[in-house]
Amino acid sequence: MRQSTFLAVAALSACLSGCAATEETQLAPNLVGLDTQAPFASEAANQTIRRAAELTLQNGYTHFRLDPLYWTPGGTGVGVTVVMFHAGEAGAIGAFDARTILANDRNRVPHWLLPVGQLE
């Protein structure tokens, strides 16, 4: 009984930590729309910023901004337009560096990206 309970809890935890779904829409060569749904706000934000970084590098850019950022009702979904820039472009100043985001093993997003009351 204990082992089956442990396995059920482990399976549920794995699903909740990896059950984020992201929809992508290419809007222009340097613009991609991302809509992510996940069980928790932090998971939605982490998945979104990681995917934004991956797409930035795949499209030949180095930096990106999330603009605009909106949360779905309930705070477990996030939608953004990813605006990508090359290093040295004016828009890259102060933007996220895609390589830095992907190098961060924990892929924790800045707390200010999370909706109020959703810090985990």
Secondary structure, 3 states (H helix, E strand, C coil): CHHHHHHHHHHHHHHHHHCCEEEEEEEECCEEEEEEECCCHHHHHHHHHHHHHHHHHHCCCCEEEEEEEEECCCCCEEEEEEEEECCCCHHHCCCEEHHHHHHCCCCCCCHHHCCCCCCC
